[in-house]
Amino acid sequence: MATTQATPGGARVQVQKVGTFLSNMVMPNIGAFIAWGLITALFIEKGWLNRGGSGGLAPDSWVAEIGGWGDFADGGIVGPMITYLLPLLIGYTGGKMMYAASPMRGGVVGAIATMGVIAGTDIPMFMGAMIMGPLGGWSMRHIDALWDTKIKPGFEMLVNNFAAGIWGAVLATFGFFVMSPIVTWIANRLEDGIDVLVTNNLLPFTSIIIEPAKVLFLNNALNHGVLTPLGSTEALENGKSVLFLLEANPGAGLGLLLAYSMFGKGLAKASAPGAAIIHFFGGIHEIYFPFVLMKPKLILAMIAGGMTQIFINVIFNSGLRAPAAPGSIIAVYAQTPSNSFIGVTLSVIGGAAATFVVAALLLKTDRSDDPEDQLVAATASMEAMKGKSSSVSGALLDGGRGTADHQGAIRSIVFACDAGMGSSAMGASVLRKKVHSAGFTDVTVVNQAISNLTDTYDLVVTHQDLTDRARQQTGSALHVSVDDFMSSPRYDEIVELLARTNADPAAAPSAAAAEPGPPTGLLARESIVLDALAESRDDAITRAGDLLVSAGAVDASYVAAMLDRETSVSTYMGNGLAIPHGTNEAKPSIRRSAISFVRYTDPLDWNGKPARFVIGIAGAGDDHLTLLRRIAEVFVDADQVARLEAAQSAAQVLEVLDVVQPA
């Protein structure tokens, strides 16, 4: 297990950050791309259910009945979706990302700005959306800062709405007259470049750029930031595009992992078969990147496979109707038109074969005495014989930089990757199972995109090439670098670390151990109010927050954060319970974890729902989670809720909350 020291981020880190930002505007909207792709594949003139021009899947008896679907697709929905819906979703998402304090406001202004650049051209404006959306959110955030706290009470909504409307109109005008011609010119030059490559049969040579960029974790930015916009334009005109297959084709990656399965060494050979399944059928291309980074000369094999599969697709004039996301063979075939099945299939087989041959040759003739490679093989052998991971082997692979000197308990772990999907979800799932099986059920293990990380985690797990980026946003956390997403010994060492930091070394953790009760002071008698008179939702939030302030648990600014939280996501939980709490940005306002409890004589209106119990929450760590779990169990038990309704004193409230046993 490798822990790393802070190092300055280089040019590659900055490029990766830009790439991640671009891909994060697209990834949340993949569902919309899939919907557009399915409608295109089914109903356009050359679609699966139409027979116009190329033959379809519909029987002759259907043709007359579905003829109108062609109009539905070609003129009614396919064009408007790619022209308006998809760019607007990207622009809205970009605006939200740039205005974390008020994401919906940033998203709205970003969408307005994007509409200007859309209206100024007749091509799908994905690139324009990736510029104008973030610009709208970023600029609105800075404009709002000019008069923050200077508006007279009661005029906030008026000023904010007019500011957003006026500035959105300005940006839309700027997008129409200035950005639209610029982005159109750039798109036309890129399209001309692609046409030159296709005309001169040079398109396969793009693999010289694409394959190295992919293994540097720029795959999402390449695919969604460049190839998807250009491919979408071509598909709208021709019904398909080979550009959708330049990055997403899983053939070359499959060939590399098969070569490792037969000719690799140690952990790499052992993990390659499972990685091949995840890559080919799951579409998680990131899983093969470490195998290339382990032996950089294998990039030649990836380039050979990439060039082969592109060459075959060019020869057969094959392509996809829409992006294949994720890049699994299932998603690829789902977007393959009927006249491209042979070409696409042969491209996958050819790409895999070419990569396999070159990679096998390089691995077979590799005579280098790489100490790291020998150590990996020796460690795998030793751990196989022992049947478990070894902390000694971890120290060896770590170069002696262990984590034995880490102080303090670890309560939150995040597995971070480029886009927060795929590899990080897989790694987090494996690690979570190991951590909870070892008895550390109070430790949270989640996955997240690096760009969305906040410095609130105790331990961050990343691929070794992404650790520098993660450190920039989580400087106070312990960082663990892994070189293989399937490398379970690294995860076992994290469990051993938890045993050293989270428990008495003399007492081994057990999943069956009784959960401790809530720490004293979380819910003080003075923070319990019974039979309050009904009031507005915001007044109830303020009352709950003021009780936390009076208890010395939070600063006064935390109350405003509780109100902000309610404007974006309702904290009403059902069964008469609401649990208002602050935003993530308000964490510094929390001095310690605490809870307040207010019972109302009559239910109050909470976003249209009746709330009689309002429990304010301030969580500095995880020490309040036990009590929250008990509160949840109380409110699904009608008898316990009745006891709370009948309670005449703070002591009786504490008694009810205390009688519920942990699950």
C-alpha positions in Angstrom: 0.0 0.0 0.0 1.5 3.3 -1.1 1.0 6.5 0.8 2.3 9.5 -1.0 3.8 12.8 0.0 2.5 16.1 -1.4 4.0 16.9 -4.7 3.4 19.8 -7.0 0.9 19.1 -9.7 2.5 19.0 -13.2 1.2 19.8 -16.6 -0.4 16.4 -16.8 -2.3 17.0 -13.6 -3.7 20.2 -15.0 -4.7 18.6 -18.3 -6.4 15.8 -16.4 -8.3 18.4 -14.3 -9.6 20.1 -17.4 -10.5 16.8 -19.0 -12.3 15.7 -15.9 -14.3 18.9 -15.7 -15.4 18.5 -19.3 -16.4 14.9 -18.9 -18.3 15.7 -15.6 -20.6 18.0 -17.6 -21.5 15.0 -19.8 -21.6 12.0 -17.5 -24.7 13.1 -15.5 -26.6 13.4 -18.8 -25.6 10.1 -20.3 -29.2 8.9 -19.9 -30.4 11.6 -22.2 -27.8 10.6 -24.8 -29.0 7.0 -24.5 -32.6 8.0 -25.0 -31.7 10.1 -28.1 -29.6 7.2 -29.4 -32.4 4.7 -29.0 -35.0 6.9 -30.6 -32.5 7.5 -33.5 -31.7 3.8 -33.8 -35.4 2.7 -33.9 -37.3 5.3 -35.8 -35.2 7.2 -38.3 -35.4 6.4 -42.0 -32.7 3.7 -41.8 -33.6 2.7 -38.3 -34.3 -0.8 -37.0 -38.1 -0.4 -37.3 -38.0 1.3 -40.7 -37.0 -0.3 -44.0 -36.1 2.8 -45.9 -32.9 2.5 -47.8 -31.1 -0.2 -45.8 -33.7 -2.7 -44.5 -35.0 -2.9 -41.0 -36.2 -5.4 -38.5 -39.9 -4.7 -38.9 -42.0 -7.3 -41.0 -43.6 -6.0 -44.2 -47.0 -5.9 -42.5 -45.7 -3.3 -40.1 -44.3 -0.9 -42.7 -47.5 1.0 -43.4 -48.3 1.3 -39.8 -45.0 2.6 -38.6 -44.3 4.8 -41.6 -45.3 7.8 -39.5 -42.6 7.0 -37.0 -40.0 8.3 -39.5 -41.5 11.7 -39.3 -41.7 11.4 -35.5 -38.0 10.8 -35.4 -36.4 12.7 -38.3 -38.4 15.9 -38.0 -40.1 15.7 -34.6 -37.7 14.7 -32.0 -34.2 13.5 -33.1 -33.2 16.9 -34.4 -34.6 19.0 -31.5 -33.1 16.6 -29.0 -29.5 16.9 -30.3 -29.9 20.6 -31.2 -31.6 21.9 -28.0 -32.0 19.3 -25.2 -28.6 17.7 -25.0 -26.6 21.0 -25.2 -28.9 22.7 -22.7 -28.5 19.8 -20.3 -24.7 20.1 -20.6 -24.8 23.9 -20.2 -27.1 23.6 -17.1 -24.8 21.0 -15.5 -21.7 23.1 -16.2 -23.4 26.1 -14.6 -24.3 24.1 -11.5 -20.7 22.9 -11.2 -19.3 26.4 -11.2 -21.7 27.8 -8.5 -21.6 25.3 -5.7 -23.2 27.6 -3.2 -26.3 28.0 -5.4 -26.2 25.2 -8.0 -29.7 25.7 -9.4 -29.1 29.4 -9.9 -25.8 28.7 -11.6 -27.5 26.0 -13.8 -30.3 28.3 -14.9 -28.0 31.1 -15.9 -25.7 28.5 -17.6 -28.7 27.2 -19.6 -29.8 30.7 -20.7 -26.2 31.5 -21.8 -26.1 28.2 -23.7 -29.4 28.9 -25.5 -27.7 32.0 -27.1 -24.9 30.0 -28.7 -27.4 27.3 -29.8 -29.6 29.8 -31.6 -26.6 31.3 -33.4 -25.8 28.2 -35.4 -27.3 25.2 -37.2 -25.0 22.5 -35.8 -25.3 20.7 -32.4 -23.5 23.1 -30.1 -21.9 20.7 -27.5 -18.6 22.7 -27.5 -20.5 25.9 -27.1 -22.4 24.4 -24.2 -19.2 23.4 -22.5 -18.0 27.0 -22.7 -21.1 29.0 -22.0 -22.6 26.8 -19.3 -19.6 27.1 -16.9 -19.2 30.7 -17.9 -22.7 31.4 -16.8 -22.4 29.8 -13.4 -18.9 31.2 -12.7 -19.8 34.8 -13.7 -23.1 34.7 -11.8 -21.3 33.6 -8.7 -18.9 36.5 -8.9 -21.7 39.0 -9.6 -23.7 37.8 -6.6 -20.6 38.3 -4.5 -20.7 42.1 -5.3 -23.8 42.7 -3.2 -23.7 39.7 -0.9 -25.0 40.8 2.6 -25.8 44.3 1.2 -29.4 43.8 0.2 -32.1 45.0 2.5 -34.2 42.2 4.0 -37.2 41.3 1.9 -35.6 42.4 -1.4 -33.3 39.4 -1.8 -35.6 37.4 -4.1 -36.4 40.5 -6.2 -32.7 41.4 -6.7 -31.6 37.8 -7.3 -34.2 37.1 -9.9 -33.6 40.3 -11.8 -29.9 39.8 -11.6 -30.1 36.3 -13.0 -32.5 37.4 -15.7 -30.5 40.4 -16.8 -27.1 38.7 -16.8 -28.5 35.6 -18.5 -29.8 37.8 -21.3 -26.4 39.5 -21.6 -24.7 36.1 -21.9 -27.2 34.8 -24.3 -26.6 37.8 -26.6 -22.9 37.3 -26.2 -23.2 33.7 -27.1 -25.3 34.4 -30.2 -23.2 37.2 -31.7 -19.7 36.3 -30.4 -19.2 32.7 -29.2 -21.4 31.0 -31.8 -19.3 32.1 -34.8 -16.1 31.2 -33.0 -17.3 27.8 -31.9 -18.8 27.1 -35.3 -15.5 28.0 -37.0 -13.6 25.6 -34.6 -16.1 22.8 -35.2 -15.8 23.3 -39.0 -12.0 23.2 -38.8 -12.1 20.0 -36.7 -14.6 18.5 -39.1 -12.4 19.4 -42.1 -9.5 17.7 -40.3 -11.5 14.6 -39.8 -12.6 14.7 -43.5 -8.9 15.0 -44.5 -8.0 12.0 -42.4 -10.9 9.9 -43.8 -10.3 11.0 -47.4 -6.7 10.1 -47.2 -7.3 6.9 -45.2 -5.3 8.3 -42.3 -8.0 8.0 -39.6 -6.4 5.0 -38.1 -3.3 7.1 -37.2 -5.5 9.0 -34.6 -4.7 6.1 -32.3 -1.2 7.5 -31.9 -2.9 10.3 -29.9 -6.0 8.6 -28.6 -4.4 5.5 -26.9 -1.7 7.3 -24.9 -4.3 10.0 -23.9 -6.7 7.3 -22.6 -4.2 5.6 -20.3 -3.5 9.1 -18.8 -7.2 9.1 -17.7 -8.3 11.5 -20.4 -10.6 8.9 -22.0 -13.9 10.6 -20.8 -12.7 14.0 -21.9 -11.7 12.7 -25.3 -14.9 10.8 -25.9 -17.5 13.2 -24.5 -15.6 16.4 -25.1 -14.4 16.0 -28.7 -15.5 12.8 -30.4 -19.2 12.8 -29.2 -19.9 16.3 -30.5 -18.3 15.7 -33.9 -19.8 12.2 -34.2 -23.2 13.5 -33.3 -23.1 16.0 -36.2 -22.0 13.3 -38.6 -24.6 10.8 -37.4 -27.4 13.4 -37.8 -26.4 13.7 -41.5 -25.4 10.2 -42.3 -27.2 8.0 -39.8 -24.0 6.8 -38.2 -20.4 7.8 -37.4 -17.2 6.0 -37.0 -16.0 8.6 -34.5 -18.1 7.0 -31.8 -15.8 4.0 -32.1 -12.4 5.7 -32.0 -12.3 5.6 -28.2 -15.1 3.4 -27.1 -14.2 0.2 -29.0 -13.4 -2.4 -26.3 -11.4 -4.7 -28.7 -7.8 -3.4 -28.1 -8.2 -3.4 -24.3 -9.6 -6.9 -24.4 -6.5 -8.1 -26.3 -4.1 -6.5 -23.8 -5.8 -8.2 -20.8 -5.9 -11.5 -22.6 -2.2 -11.2 -23.2 -1.5 -10.5 -19.6 -3.7 -13.4 -18.6 -1.4 -15.8 -20.6 2.0 -14.1 -20.4 1.9 -11.7 -17.5 3.4 -12.2 -14.0 2.3 -12.1 -10.4 -0.7 -10.0 -9.5 -1.0 -8.6 -13.0 -1.6 -12.1 -14.5 -3.9 -13.1 -11.6 -6.1 -10.1 -11.9 -6.2 -9.8 -15.7 -9.0 -12.3 -16.4 -11.4 -10.6 -14.1 -10.4 -7.2 -15.4 -11.1 -8.4 -19.0 -14.7 -9.3 -18.1 -15.3 -6.0 -16.4 -13.7 -4.1 -19.3 -15.4 -5.9 -22.2 -18.9 -6.4 -20.7 -19.0 -3.6 -18.1 -17.4 -1.0 -20.3 -15.0 0.2 -17.6 -11.9 0.9 -19.8 -10.0 2.5 -16.9 -9.4 -1.0 -15.5 -6.8 -1.8 -18.1 -4.9 1.5 -17.8 -2.7 0.4 -14.9 -1.6 -2.6 -16.9 -0.2 -0.3 -19.5 1.3 2.1 -17.0 3.0 -0.9 -15.3 5.0 -1.5 -18.6 4.8 1.7 -20.7 6.1 -0.1 -23.8 2.8 -1.8 -24.1 1.3 1.4 -25.4 2.7 0.1 -28.7 0.3 -2.8 -28.5 -2.6 -0.5 -27.7 -1.8 1.7 -30.7 -1.5 -1.3 -33.0 -4.9 -2.6 -31.8 -6.5 0.8 -32.0 -5.2 1.4 -35.6 -6.4 -2.0 -36.6 -9.9 -1.6 -35.4 -10.3 1.8 -36.8 -8.9 0.6 -40.2 -11.4 -2.2 -40.3 -14.3 0.2 -39.5 -13.1 2.5 -42.3 -12.9 -0.3 -44.8 -16.4 -1.6 -44.0 -17.8 2.0 -43.7 -19.2 1.0 -40.3 -20.1 3.2 -37.3 -22.6 3.8 -34.5 -25.8 5.8 -34.5 -25.0 7.4 -31.1 -22.3 7.3 -28.4 -21.7 3.9 -26.7 -21.7 4.7 -23.0 -20.2 3.0 -21.2 -17.8 1.5 -23.8 -19.0 -2.2 -23.4 -19.7 -4.6 -26.2 -23.3 -4.5 -25.1 -23.6 -0.7 -25.5 -21.6 -0.8 -28.8 -24.0 -3.4 -30.3 -27.0 -1.5 -29.0 -26.0 1.5 -31.1 -24.9 -0.4 -34.2 -27.1 -0.1 -37.3 -27.9 -3.2 -39.3 -25.5 -2.4 -42.1 -22.5 -2.1 -39.7 -22.8 -5.3 -37.6 -20.2 -7.1 -39.7 -17.7 -4.2 -39.7 -18.1 -3.5 -36.0 -17.7 -7.2 -35.1 -14.6 -7.6 -37.2 -13.1 -4.4 -35.8 -13.5 -5.7 -32.2 -12.0 -9.1 -33.2 -9.2 -7.5 -35.2 -8.4 -4.9 -32.6 -8.2 -7.5 -29.9 -6.1 -9.8 -32.0 -3.6 -7.1 -33.0 -3.1 -5.9 -29.5 -2.8 -9.5 -28.2 -0.1 -10.4 -30.7 2.0 -7.3 -30.0 1.5 -7.4 -26.2 2.3 -11.1 -26.1 5.5 -10.6 -28.0 6.5 -7.7 -25.7 5.7 -9.6 -22.5 7.2 -12.9 -23.8 10.5 -11.3 -24.8 10.7 -9.0 -21.7 14.0 -10.0 -20.0 14.3 -6.9 -17.8 15.1 -7.6 -14.2 12.6 -5.1 -12.8 12.8 -5.2 -9.0 9.3 -3.9 -8.7 8.0 -6.6 -11.0 9.9 -9.3 -9.2 8.6 -8.0 -5.9 5.0 -8.0 -7.1 5.4 -11.6 -8.3 7.0 -12.7 -5.0 4.4 -11.0 -3.0 1.6 -12.6 -4.9 3.2 -16.0 -4.4 3.8 -15.5 -0.7 0.2 -14.2 -0.1 -1.2 -17.1 -2.1 0.6 -19.5 0.2 -0.4 -17.7 3.4 -4.0 -17.3 2.2 -4.0 -13.6 3.3 -2.3 -10.3 2.7 0.9 -9.5 4.5 1.7 -6.2 6.2 5.4 -6.9 5.6 4.8 -7.3 1.9 2.9 -4.1 1.9 5.8 -2.3 3.5 8.1 -3.8 0.9 5.9 -2.7 -2.0 5.6 0.6 -0.3 9.3 1.2 -0.3 9.2 1.4 3.5 6.7 4.2 3.6 4.0 2.6 5.7 1.2 4.2 7.6 2.0 2.9 11.1 2.6 6.5 12.3 -0.9 7.6 11.4 -2.7 9.1 14.4 -6.5 9.2 15.0 -9.4 7.1 14.0 -10.5 6.7 10.3 -14.2 7.1 9.9 -14.7 8.1 6.2 -13.0 6.6 3.2 -13.5 7.7 -0.4 -12.3 5.9 -3.5 -11.8 8.6 -6.2 -11.3 8.3 -9.9 -11.5 10.5 -12.9 -15.3 10.7 -13.3 -16.6 9.1 -10.1 -18.0 6.1 -12.0 -16.6 2.8 -13.2 -13.3 2.1 -11.5 -14.0 4.0 -8.3 -17.4 2.4 -7.9 -15.9 -1.0 -8.3 -13.0 -0.3 -5.9 -15.3 1.2 -3.3 -17.6 -1.8 -3.5 -14.7 -4.3 -2.9 -13.2 -2.2 -0.1 -16.6 -1.5 1.6 -17.3 -5.2 1.8 -13.9 -6.0 3.3 -14.1 -3.1 5.8 -17.6 -4.0 7.0 -16.9 -7.7 7.1 -14.0 -6.9 9.4 -16.4 -5.3 11.9 -15.8 -1.6 11.0 -19.4 -1.0 10.2 -19.1 2.7 11.3 -16.6 3.4 8.6 -18.2 4.8 5.4 -16.7 3.9 2.1 -18.0 5.8 -1.0 -16.8 6.6 -4.5 -16.5 10.1 -5.9 -15.1 12.0 -8.9 -11.9 13.8 -8.0 -13.2 17.1 -9.1 -16.1 16.8 -6.6 -13.9 15.9 -3.6 -14.0 18.0 -0.5 -11.5 17.9 2.4 -13.9 16.0 4.7 -12.5 12.5 4.3 -10.1 10.7 6.6 -8.6 8.5 3.9 -8.6 8.8 0.1 -7.8 5.9 -2.2 -6.8 6.6 -5.8 -4.8 5.2 -8.7 -1.2 6.3 -8.3 -1.3 8.6 -11.3 -4.3 10.5 -9.9 -3.1 11.0 -6.3 -1.5 14.4 -7.0 -4.8 15.7 -8.2 -6.7 14.3 -5.2 -4.2 15.9 -2.8 -5.0 19.3 -4.2 -8.5 19.0 -2.8 -8.1 16.8 0.2 -4.8 17.9 1.7 -5.6 16.9 5.3 -6.5 13.3 4.4 -4.4 10.2 4.4 -3.8 9.2 0.8 -3.4 5.6 -0.4 -2.2 4.9 -3.9 -3.0 1.7 -5.7 -1.6 0.4 -9.0 -4.3 -2.1 -9.7 -8.0 -1.8 -9.1 -8.3 -5.5 -8.5 -5.4 -5.6 -6.1 -7.1 -6.9 -3.0 -3.9 -7.0 -0.8 -4.0 -3.2 -0.8 -7.5 -3.3 0.5 -6.6 -5.8 3.1 -3.8 -3.5 4.3 -6.3 -0.7 4.7 -8.4 -3.0 7.0 -5.2 -3.7 9.0 -4.7 0.0 9.3 -8.2 0.4 10.6 -7.4 -2.2 13.2 -4.5 -0.1 14.4 -6.2 3.3 14.4 -9.9 2.6 15.2 -9.7 0.0 17.9 -7.7 -1.1 20.9 -4.9 -3.3 19.5 -5.7 -5.8 22.2 -9.3 -6.2 21.0 -9.9 -7.4 17.5 -13.0 -5.8 15.8 -16.0 -8.0 15.4 -19.1 -7.4 13.3 -21.1 -8.9 16.0 -19.9 -6.6 18.7 -22.5 -4.4 20.3 -22.7 -0.9 19.0 -21.9 1.7 21.6 -24.5 4.1 22.7 -24.4 7.7 21.6 -21.7 9.9 23.2 -22.9 12.0 26.0 -23.7 15.6 25.2 -25.1 15.0 21.7 -28.7 15.7 22.9 -28.7 17.9 26.0 -31.8 18.4 28.1 -31.6 22.1 27.3 -31.8 21.3 23.6 -35.2 19.6 24.0 -38.4 21.7 23.5 -41.8 20.3 24.1 -45.2 21.6 22.9 -43.9 24.5 20.8 -46.6 26.5 19.0 -47.0 25.9 15.3 -44.9 28.3 13.1 -43.5 28.5 9.6 -41.0 26.0 8.3 -38.2 28.5 8.2 -39.0 29.6 11.8 -38.9 26.0 12.9 -35.5 25.6 11.2 -34.2 28.7 12.9 -35.5 27.5 16.3 -33.7 24.1 15.9 -30.6 25.9 14.8 -30.7 28.4 17.7 -30.8 25.5 20.1 -27.6 24.1 18.6 -26.0 27.6 18.9 -27.1 27.9 22.5 -25.6 24.5 23.2 -22.2 25.8 21.9 -22.2 23.2 19.1 -22.2 25.5 16.1 -21.6 29.1 15.2 -24.5 31.4 14.3 -23.7 31.2 10.6 -24.7 27.5 10.7 -28.4 28.5 11.1 -28.3 30.3 7.7 -26.7 27.2 6.2 -29.6 25.1 7.5 -32.0 27.4 5.7 -30.0 27.2 2.5 -30.0 23.4 2.6 -33.8 23.4 2.7 -34.1 25.5 -0.4 -32.4 22.8 -2.5 -33.4 19.5 -0.8 -36.3 19.0 1.6 -35.3 17.5 4.9 -38.7 16.1 5.7 -38.4 12.4 6.4 -42.0 11.3 6.7 -44.1 10.1 9.7 -44.2 13.7 11.0 -40.4 14.0 11.2 -38.1 16.7 9.7 -34.3 16.8 10.3 -32.9 20.2 9.1 -29.2 20.4 8.9 -26.5 22.6 7.2 -24.8 22.4 3.9 -21.4 20.7 3.3 -19.9 24.2 3.0 -21.0 24.9 6.6 -18.9 22.2 8.1 -16.3 24.7 9.5 -19.1 26.3 11.5 -19.6 23.1 13.5 -17.6 23.0 16.8 -18.9 19.6 17.8 -21.6 17.1 16.9 -25.0 17.8 18.5 -28.7 17.4 18.0 -31.7 19.5 19.0 -35.3 18.2 19.5 -38.5 20.2 19.1 -42.0 18.8 19.4 -44.9 20.9 18.2 -48.4 20.9 19.7 -49.9 20.9 16.2 -48.2 19.8 13.0 -46.6 22.6 11.0 -46.5 22.8 7.2 -43.2 21.4 5.9 -43.3 21.8 2.1 -46.8 20.5 2.1 -46.2 17.8 4.6 -47.2 17.7 8.3 -44.2 17.8 10.6 -44.7 17.6 14.4 -41.1 16.7 15.3 -38.1 18.8 14.2 -34.7 17.5 15.0 -31.8 19.8 14.2 -28.5 18.1 13.3 -24.9 19.3 13.4 -22.4 16.5 12.6 -18.7 17.2 12.9 -17.8 13.5 12.5 -19.7 10.3 12.7 -20.3 10.2 16.4 -23.9 11.3 16.0 -24.9 8.6 13.6 -25.7 6.0 16.3 -28.4 8.3 17.7 -29.7 9.1 14.3 -30.1 5.4 13.6 -32.1 5.1 16.8 -34.3 8.1 15.9 -35.0 6.4 12.6 -36.0 3.2 14.3 -38.3 5.2 16.7 -40.2 6.9 13.9 -41.0 3.6 12.0 -42.5 2.3 15.2 -46.0 3.7 15.9 -45.8 2.8 19.6 -42.5 4.7 20.1 -43.8 7.7 18.3 -46.9 7.7 20.5 -44.5 7.7 23.6 -42.8 10.7 22.2 -46.1 12.4 21.6 -47.1 11.7 25.2 -43.7 12.6 26.8 -44.0 15.3 29.5 -40.3 15.9 30.1 -36.9 16.0 28.5 -36.0 12.9 30.5 -38.9 10.9 29.0 -37.8 11.9 25.5 -34.2 10.7 26.2 -35.7 7.5 27.6 -37.6 6.8 24.5 -34.6 7.4 22.3 -32.5 5.2 24.5 -34.7 2.1 24.6 -34.3 1.3 20.9 -31.6 -1.3 20.5 -29.2 -1.1 17.5 -29.8 -3.5 14.6 
